[in-house]
Structure formats: structure tokens, C-alpha cells
Amino acid sequence: MRALSLAITLGCLTLSGCSTMFDKHVEYNYVKPNNYPIIKAIGYAPISLQSGANKSQQQLMAIKASKLEAYRELAEQVYGQKITATTTVASAIAQDDYLQTKVQGIIKGAQVIKTYAVDDTYITELELNMKRVHDLYIGEIKPREVKRVTYY
């Protein structure tokens, strides 16, 4: 009986060691980055290959396509690319080769620097100032570090 009582007491002490015995108040300091890089991207789209009833519609579609390509390039620089590849080999001969890339992310705060046509290609230049991204981020989520903890 004494062994059982000792085991229960030890079990309770062990479990209570994991719980918080005090209420606490934590103060945080704001952490500011040392530098803010500027990321640039360029998107291209052929005008004559766009669908549209006339040249004006084709040009508008090329403008949109080049802008989306520039955003894709920014996302690749910020988040990277997921690459999936498979190759099937039979009798020491490559039978099937498959490569797929995927880019996924949210780009906030990018600015269109230039958009123009050269020959039959529409070009859009974007810029992502990480200072602006940081300011947008700070408005949503306050990054912090522990300044002081007070236990009551």
C-alpha cells in the first residue's frame, strides 16, 4: 500500500512540474531588419499570338499576360520553385521524361515600374521593395522578441 501511495505522489509531482504554477505577463521589443532589398522582375508576352478580335484587344491581352509573368518571376524569387521530375528507364533507354514546376505565394506591395512594347513583344517591369512589404507586414502582424517576463 505504501508503494502505491508513493507512486501516486511521485506521479502527481511529475505531472504538476509540466503545468504553469504562476500567471505571467510578457513584454516584447520590436525587431527591425538591418536592410531592405529591392527585388526586380520582368515579364514578356508576344502581342500577335494573343487571342483577340483586333490588334487593340491583342495588345491589352499581352499587357495582362506580361504583368502576370512578371508577378510569377517575383514569386519565384521570393518563395522559390517546386520542381517535380520523373524519368522512366527500360533496358537502359530513357522511355519517359517528365518535368513540372510550380510557383505559389502571395506578393503584396509590388509596383509596376515600366510597361512598354518592343517589336511584337509587350514587356512589364515590376519592383518589390522589401521595406514596403515589411511595413505592410507590420500593419498586420507585429513581430516581436521577449523584453521582460513578470511572474505573479
C-alpha positions as CSV (number, residue, x, y, z in Angstrom):
1,M,0.0,0.0,0.0
2,R,2.8,2.3,0.9
3,A,4.4,1.7,-2.6
4,L,1.2,2.6,-4.3
5,S,0.9,5.8,-2.3
6,L,4.5,6.7,-3.1
7,A,3.9,6.0,-6.8
8,I,0.8,8.2,-6.9
9,T,2.6,11.1,-5.1
10,L,5.6,10.9,-7.5
11,G,3.2,10.8,-10.5
12,C,1.4,13.9,-9.2
13,L,4.6,15.8,-8.7
14,T,5.9,14.8,-12.1
15,L,2.6,16.0,-13.8
16,S,2.5,19.2,-11.8
17,G,6.0,20.0,-12.9
18,C,4.8,20.4,-16.5
19,S,2.0,22.9,-15.6
20,T,2.4,26.6,-15.1
21,M,2.2,27.5,-11.4
22,F,2.3,31.2,-11.9
23,D,0.4,33.7,-14.1
24,K,2.8,35.8,-16.1
25,H,3.0,39.0,-18.2
26,V,5.4,39.1,-21.2
27,E,6.6,42.4,-22.7
28,Y,8.1,42.3,-26.2
29,N,10.6,44.5,-28.1
30,Y,10.1,45.2,-31.8
31,V,12.7,43.6,-34.0
32,K,13.7,45.7,-37.0
33,P,15.6,44.2,-40.0
34,N,19.1,45.5,-40.9
35,N,18.4,46.1,-44.6
36,Y,15.6,46.0,-47.1
37,P,16.5,44.6,-50.6
38,I,14.6,45.6,-53.8
39,I,13.6,42.7,-56.0
40,K,13.0,43.3,-59.7
41,A,11.2,41.1,-62.3
42,I,10.4,41.4,-66.0
43,G,7.5,39.7,-67.7
44,Y,7.3,39.2,-71.5
45,A,4.3,38.4,-73.7
46,P,4.0,38.2,-77.6
47,I,1.3,40.5,-78.9
48,S,0.4,38.8,-82.2
49,L,-0.1,35.4,-80.5
50,Q,-2.7,36.7,-78.1
51,S,-6.4,35.9,-78.7
52,G,-8.5,38.9,-79.7
53,A,-10.7,40.3,-82.5
54,N,-8.3,43.1,-83.4
55,K,-4.8,44.5,-82.6
56,S,-6.1,46.6,-79.7
57,Q,-7.5,43.5,-77.9
58,Q,-4.4,41.5,-78.6
59,Q,-2.3,44.3,-77.1
60,L,-4.5,44.5,-74.0
61,M,-4.2,40.7,-73.5
62,A,-0.4,41.0,-73.9
63,I,-0.2,43.7,-71.3
64,K,-2.1,41.5,-68.8
65,A,0.0,38.4,-69.7
66,S,3.3,40.3,-69.3
67,K,2.2,41.6,-66.0
68,L,1.3,38.2,-64.8
69,E,4.6,36.8,-66.0
70,A,6.4,39.5,-64.0
71,Y,4.5,38.6,-60.9
72,R,5.3,35.0,-61.4
73,E,9.0,35.8,-61.6
74,L,8.7,37.8,-58.4
75,A,7.0,34.9,-56.7
76,E,9.8,32.6,-57.9
77,Q,12.4,34.9,-56.3
78,V,10.6,35.3,-53.0
79,Y,9.2,31.8,-52.5
80,G,11.2,29.6,-54.8
81,Q,10.0,26.9,-57.2
82,K,8.7,23.5,-56.5
83,I,10.2,21.1,-59.1
84,T,8.8,17.6,-59.7
85,A,10.7,15.3,-62.1
86,T,10.4,11.7,-63.1
87,T,12.3,9.6,-65.7
88,T,11.4,6.1,-66.7
89,V,14.2,3.9,-67.9
90,A,13.7,0.5,-69.5
91,S,16.6,-1.6,-70.9
92,A,19.0,1.3,-70.3
93,I,16.9,3.5,-72.6
94,A,15.1,6.6,-71.3
95,Q,11.4,5.9,-72.1
96,D,9.6,8.9,-70.5
97,D,10.9,12.1,-69.0
98,Y,8.6,14.4,-67.1
99,L,9.3,17.8,-65.5
100,Q,6.9,20.0,-63.8
101,T,7.4,23.3,-61.9
102,K,5.1,25.1,-59.6
103,V,5.2,28.5,-58.0
104,Q,2.9,29.5,-55.2
105,G,2.8,32.6,-53.0
106,I,1.3,36.0,-52.3
107,I,3.0,39.1,-53.5
108,K,2.0,42.3,-51.7
109,G,3.3,45.8,-52.4
110,A,4.8,45.3,-55.9
111,Q,4.9,48.3,-58.2
112,V,4.8,48.5,-62.0
113,I,7.9,50.4,-63.0
114,K,7.6,50.3,-66.8
115,T,5.3,48.7,-69.3
116,Y,6.1,49.0,-73.0
117,A,6.1,47.2,-76.3
118,V,9.2,46.3,-78.3
119,D,8.5,45.0,-81.8
120,D,5.9,42.2,-81.2
121,T,6.6,41.8,-77.5
122,Y,5.0,43.5,-74.6
123,I,7.2,44.0,-71.5
124,T,6.3,44.8,-67.9
125,E,8.9,45.6,-65.3
126,L,8.0,45.2,-61.6
127,E,9.8,46.1,-58.4
128,L,9.2,44.7,-55.0
129,N,10.7,47.0,-52.3
130,M,11.0,44.8,-49.2
131,K,10.8,48.0,-47.0
132,R,7.2,48.4,-48.3
133,V,6.5,44.7,-47.8
134,H,7.8,45.0,-44.2
135,D,5.7,48.0,-43.5
136,L,2.6,46.1,-44.8
137,Y,3.5,43.1,-42.7
138,I,4.0,45.2,-39.6
139,G,0.5,46.6,-40.0
140,E,-0.9,43.0,-39.9
141,I,1.3,41.1,-37.6
142,K,3.6,42.6,-35.0
143,P,6.9,40.7,-34.9
144,R,8.5,40.8,-31.5
145,E,11.0,39.4,-29.1
146,V,10.7,38.9,-25.4
147,K,11.7,42.0,-23.5
148,R,10.7,41.0,-19.9
149,V,8.6,38.4,-18.2
150,T,6.9,39.2,-14.9
151,Y,5.5,36.3,-12.8
152,Y,2.8,36.9,-10.3
